[in-house]
Amino acid sequence: MLKKGVICAALLSMSMTAFAENWKVFEWNNDTVLRYDTESITHNGKITATWVSATFAQPAVRPGYSVPLTKQVSHWIYNCADKTTAIGQVVSYGTDGNQVDSNPGDPNDFRSVTPHSVADAMMRTVCSR
């Protein structure tokens, strides 16, 4: 229980740097461009977090949404020591550029990172900074 409280406190302090303005292209394909904010990378012990922006080439209704989305910005959180990840807040934007949803995510639900995945590559990038 104390461990979860410490993680929550760390994540709350990390989220205060959200939406800084130094986005670097990380990976892309024909459908999505991923960028991470180098200004928002924070380290607190073995926990590292950053904001990630996914911009969709074609607006589409994504699972769980009733309107087409053009972009989602989310807080990716890593436990660099045990190679696990969790997703915190997710903010979604519609075709008019306005925010259509903000979801707190589950920043305490750490799961193993799939080897050779985008999450794995991002973890290696931000944990080493």
WORA-V405501 format. One record per backbone hydrogen bond with DSSP energy under -0.5 kcal/mol. CO is the residue of the C=O (numbers start at 1). NH is the residue of the N-H. E is the energy in kcal/mol with one decimal. If there is no record, write none. Layout:
# WORA-V405501
co = [CO | CO]
nh = [NH | NH]
e = [E | E]
This chain:
# WORA-V405501
co = [1 | 2 | 3 | 4 | 5 | 6 | 7 | 8 | 9 | 10 | 11 | 12 | 13 | 14 | 15 | 17 | 22 | 24 | 27 | 31 | 32 | 32 | 33 | 34 | 34 | 35 | 36 | 36 | 37 | 38 | 42 | 44 | 46 | 46 | 47 | 48 | 49 | 50 | 51 | 52 | 53 | 53 | 54 | 54 | 55 | 57 | 60 | 60 | 62 | 67 | 68 | 69 | 70 | 71 | 72 | 73 | 74 | 74 | 75 | 76 | 77 | 78 | 78 | 79 | 79 | 83 | 84 | 85 | 86 | 86 | 87 | 89 | 90 | 91 | 92 | 92 | 93 | 93 | 94 | 98 | 101 | 103 | 106 | 108 | 111 | 114 | 117 | 118 | 119 | 120 | 121 | 122 | 123 | 124 | 126]
nh = [5 | 6 | 7 | 8 | 9 | 10 | 11 | 12 | 13 | 14 | 15 | 16 | 16 | 17 | 18 | 20 | 38 | 36 | 34 | 57 | 29 | 34 | 55 | 26 | 27 | 53 | 24 | 38 | 40 | 41 | 49 | 47 | 80 | 81 | 44 | 78 | 42 | 76 | 37 | 74 | 35 | 55 | 56 | 72 | 33 | 59 | 62 | 69 | 65 | 62 | 95 | 60 | 56 | 93 | 54 | 91 | 52 | 76 | 88 | 50 | 86 | 48 | 80 | 83 | 84 | 113 | 79 | 111 | 77 | 88 | 106 | 75 | 103 | 73 | 100 | 101 | 70 | 71 | 97 | 94 | 92 | 90 | 109 | 110 | 85 | 117 | 121 | 122 | 123 | 124 | 125 | 126 | 127 | 128 | 129]
e = [-1.9 | -2.4 | -2.4 | -2.7 | -2.3 | -2.4 | -2.7 | -2.4 | -2.0 | -2.0 | -2.1 | -0.5 | -0.7 | -1.5 | -1.7 | -0.7 | -2.3 | -2.2 | -3.6 | -3.4 | -2.1 | -0.5 | -2.5 | -3.3 | -1.2 | -2.9 | -2.8 | -0.9 | -1.1 | -0.6 | -2.0 | -1.8 | -2.4 | -0.5 | -3.1 | -3.5 | -2.3 | -2.5 | -2.3 | -3.0 | -2.4 | -0.6 | -0.5 | -2.1 | -2.3 | -0.5 | -0.7 | -2.5 | -2.2 | -0.5 | -0.6 | -1.3 | -2.6 | -2.8 | -3.1 | -3.2 | -3.1 | -0.8 | -3.3 | -2.2 | -2.4 | -2.6 | -0.8 | -1.1 | -1.4 | -1.9 | -2.5 | -2.6 | -2.7 | -0.5 | -2.4 | -2.2 | -2.9 | -2.8 | -2.8 | -1.3 | -2.5 | -1.2 | -1.9 | -2.6 | -2.5 | -2.9 | -2.0 | -1.4 | -2.8 | -1.5 | -2.3 | -2.7 | -2.5 | -2.3 | -1.8 | -2.9 | -2.6 | -0.8 | -0.7]
